Amino acid sequence: MRGACACAVVCALVALCAAAELDEATRAAAEKQLLALLGLPRRPPPRRRPPPPVPRAMRLLYDGRSSLPAAAANTARAFYHTPSDLDDRFPAEHRFRLFFNISGVPSDEVARGADLSFQRDVGTTGSQRLLLYDVVRPGRRGHTEPILRLLDSVPLRPEEGIVNADALGAARRWLEEPKHNHGLLVRVLEEGAASKDAKFPHVRVRRRATDVEEEWRTVQPLLMLYTEDERARVAREAGEPRLTRSKRAAQRRGHRAHHRRKEAREICQRRPLFVDFADVGWSDWIVAPHGYDAYYCQGDCPFPLPDHLNGTNHAIVQTLVNSVNPATVPKACCVPTQLSSISMLYMDEMNNVVLKNYQDMMVVGCGCR
């Protein structure tokens, strides 16, 4: 079972790093294996400066108060505009080019959604519309016009404080053609037959000279990219079930209640194991959680197998044969039969905030196999 291997690798790394006599080569090999399990090519470098604030949208995802809006996505990444000299060509507030450097996204990830959000003054009057374009080819002053592809057209309503535009088409193109990422063009228009550029747009598309850095961080445009990595894609296509947070919580409560009723502590059951990321030296790039309850399975698979151990037919037969002639075959093994996911917030190599949902990281139930 791949999930059991995932949980086992986590437990093994914790045990290895806790061993004082462990040689550096073995420790490095264990860390490399776990990083591969998490879908990371290498360990993100230590931060030389404080991490950027976690965007509110990302924090809501991590806390479980919202879910990934894109079907099949298991990863969310937050990107801000990368300033350049080109910004000076767009001095007005109704028209601006935004550039998001997504070159750090692993090649095995497929874009499932991309939302570009803007802050807006609530209660403002006037009928306006936001247009979002993918700059397919930039223009050359005095020679050629840029080639633009309209991605979304969003009406600006007075009661909306946050405006979202769909940038998925551009994100997919950037991932397929990274050298041809020329950014996005944003325009705010007055609604009407003429559709002229709005003189006083209420959407924050660019930084003003009076903006303080900390305040601008909270109102600047934010690109949320939702992707699915190869591991999640293979699991989904294979039809492996995913457990929601509410289901996982109910199962954990039922599992704990079941164990409280047990008196025979030597029987196969879930045991506590807390993984502290500080112990493995990862607290400098993992934002949250600081650790998690991984659990593990341990105990005897007696004959006859109790119903609550969820023994397979093969395990029942193996246990029966062992009870008759122990030298013929060993007992069935106590292994994870149900696993659930955890979510992690971390900083990638480009110092961008990433949220990823990792499957099969926490033992929910144990049984005999």
N, C-alpha and C positions, 0 to 999 in steps of 0.2 A: 504494500500500500504506500503510494507516494506521500500521502499526508503523514503517515507514521514516520517516514524517513525525515520529513521536514522538521517535525517536532523533536526527533531524536538528534538531529544535527544541532539544534539550538541547545538542547540539554548537554550534549557532548562538549560544545564550545565553552559553556559555563564551567563544566567540570575541569576541562583542560586549563582554562585561564586561572582557575582557583588553585591549581597545583603549582607549588613554588618550584618544584624541580623540573618543570616542563621546559624543554629546550626551545629556542626561538624558532627553529625550522618547523617543528610540530605545531607550535602556536600559530605561525603564519599560514600553514596548510589548513588548519581548522578554520581560521578566519576567512581564508579564500573560499572555502567550501560554503560557509554560511552566506557570504556576500553573493555568491553565485545563486544560492537558494533565494535570496531576496531580489535577484534580478539586477544587481549592481556590478559593473565591470571591475570596479576597484573601490577602495575605501575613500569617501570624500575627504579632501585635505582639511586639516585643522583650520578653523576660522581665525583670520587675522584681525577681524573687526566684528563688532556685535552683529548678530543676525538681524535681518530686516524684520519688521513686525509681521506677524502672521495675519494675512487678510481676513476680514470678518467672514467672508464666504467660505474660506478654507477652514476656519475654526468651527463654523456651524457644521460642516461636513464631518470633521473629526469628532465633534461632540455628539453626533448622531441626530442633531436637530434638523438636518436636511440630508437628502440622499443625492448620489451622483445623478445628474439630470440626463446623462447619456446612457442608453442601453448598452450593456456589456462592458462598460468602462470600469476599470479597477484602480485607476490612477488619476489624480488631479494635480495639475501644475499651475502655479501662479506666475505671471510675467508682467513686468512694467515696461513702459517705453524706454528705449535706450537713446539718450540725447546724442545729437551729432550736429555738425555744421549745417546740415540741411534744414534744421529747425528754423534757422534765421530766414529762410525763404517763405515761411508761413507766419507772418507777424499778427494776422488777424485771429480773432477768437472763434470765427464761424467755420474756419477751414484749417485743417492741420494733418500732417503726415505722422503716423505712429509706426514705430519699428519695434518689433518684439523678437529678440534673439532666442530662438527655440532650437539652436544647433545642439544643445546638450541632451535632447530627448533621444533615448536609445533607439537604434535602428529597428528593433523588433517590435516597437510599439506602433499601434495603428490608431489614428485619431478617430474618436467616436463623437466628439462634440467640442465646440469652442465658442465661448460666450465672451463678448467684450462689453464690459459694464462701465457706465458713466454716471457721475454724480450730477444731480440737478436740484436747483432751488425749488422746494415744494411751494405750491400756491402761486407760482408765476403765471401771468396771463399771456395770451397770444397763442396763435396757432402755428406751430413749427413742426418740422420733420427732420429726422437725422438720416443721412444716407452714408452707407459704409461701402467702400470700394477696395478691391484687391488691386494693387499696382502691379499689373502683369509685366509691364515694361516701362521704366521711367522715361520721361521726355528729355530732350536736349534743348536748352534755351536757344531760341531762334532757328531751330532746325526741325525737330519733330515733337509732336504732342504725345503725352503718355498714353499707354494703353491701359484702360481701367475696366474692371469687371465688377458690376454691382453685386454685392453680397446680401445686403439687407436694407430695407426702408422702414423706419420706425417712427410712427407719430408720437409727438411729445405731448403728454397729457399733464394738466396742471397738478394733479394729485400724486404723480409719480416722482419719488425722490431718487430712484435708481432706474436707469434706462439700460436695457440689454439688447445687444445686436448680435446676430449670428455670423461668426467668422469661420465656420467649419471649412468652407470651400477653400479659403486661403490657407488655413493651417494644413490641410491635406496636401496642397500643392507645395508648401514650404518643406514638408517632410519628404516629399518625393523629389523635389528639386531645391535642395538647400542653398545652392548658389544663386537662385533666382528669387530670393526673399527680398522684395523691395518695399515691404511695409504695406500699410493700409492708409487710405485717404478718407478722412471724416469731413463731412459737410453738414452744416445745419442751415436749413432753408425755411423761409417764410412760406406757409401754405397758401396756395392760391394759383391763379392761372399763370402768373409770371414765374413763380417759384424762385424768387431771388434769394441770394444769400442773406441770412438774417444779420441785421446790424448789431443786435444785442441778444445773442443766443444765451439761453439759460443753462446750457450744458457745459461742463468743464472738460474741454478737449485738450487744453494746453496749460502749462504753468505760467502764471503771471509774475511780473517782477516783484510784486509785493508779497507773494506767497512764502511763508516760512516752511522750511524743509519738513518738519514734523507734521504740520497741518496738510501740506500737499500730499504726503504719503497716504492720508486717509481719503482723499477726494480724487486722486489722479485716476485716469482710465486703467482698468485692470483686465488682462486677458486670462481667462481660466480655460486651460486646455485639458480635455478629458480623453484618456487613451486606454487601450487594452493591450497588455503585454502578451508575449507568446505563451507564457505559462498559463495565464488565465484563459487565453483563447483555446488552447488545447483542452483544458479542463471543461470549458463550456461546450465545445464541440463533442466531447466525449459524454456529455450529459451528466456530469457530476453535480449533485445538488449543492446549492449554496444556502447557508443558514443566515437568516436575518438576525439583527441584534435582539429583537424582542423574543424570537424563538430561542436564541441561544441563552438568553437570560432565564427563560422559563425552564429550559432543559437543565441549566446549572442548578436552579433552585430545587428541581425535582431530584437531581442527582445527589445533592447534599442531604436532602431529607431521607433519601434511600440509604445513604451511608450511615446516617445517625441511627437507623434501625438495625444496622448490622452489629453483631457482637463479635463475630469471628474476624479479627483484624488481619489474619493471615490469608484470607480469601482474596482473589484477584479484585482489585479496585483502583480507583484514581487516588494518587498521592500528591501532596503539595510540592510545587517547585516554582519558585519565583526567580525570573530572569532579570537581573539588574544590569542595565546597559553600561553603567559606570564600571562594573566588574570586568567587562570585556573591552573597556577603553573606548566606547562609542558615544559617550555622553556629550562630546564636543560637536557632533553633527546631527544627532537625533534630538529634535525639539520636544517631541512627546510621543509616547509616554516615556517616563524615566525607566520603566520596567514593566513586566506583565507576568501574570500567573500562567505558566505554560502547562503545569501538571505533568505527571507521567503515570504509567500503569505498572503495577507490581502486585504479585501475589500468586497463590496456588490455584490451579484449575482442578478441583477434586472430582472424584467419581462418586455418584453421578453428578453431572454438571447442573447446577441450579439454573432455573429459567432466566434469572436476572443477568446471568453472564453472557447471554446472547450467543451461545455456542453454535457454530455451523454444524451441519450434518457430519462433515468430515472430522471436526473437533470432537464431536460426541463419540464417533466410531474410534478415533485415536485414543481418547480417554478410556473407553471400554477395553480396548486391546491392552493398553498399559496396565489397567487394573488386574488383568488376567496374567500378563507376562511382562513385567516392567523392562526386562532386558530386550524385548522385541522392538519397542518404540517408546520415545519419551512422552511425557504428558503434553497436552496442548499448552500453548504459550499465552500469557496474559498480555494483550496488546490493545492499543487504541482502536475503538470501533466507531467512535464519533469524534470529529474534530471541528473546530470553528476558526474563524478568521480573527485577525486583529488589524487595526489601522495604525499607521505610523506617519508622523510628520517629521520630515528631515530636510536638511539643506543639501542640494546637489553640488556638483563641482562648479557650477556657474553662480552659486549663492542664491538660487531660486528656491522658494518653498515648494515642497512636493508632499502630497498626501497619497499614500498607496495602501490598498487593502491586500493583505497577505492571507491567502487561504491556508487552512490546515496547520495552524500554529498553536492552537490551544486544545488540550484534550478535554472533551466533554463526557465521553463514556468509555468504559473499558469492557473487554470481553475476552473469551477464550477462542483462539484460532489455531 
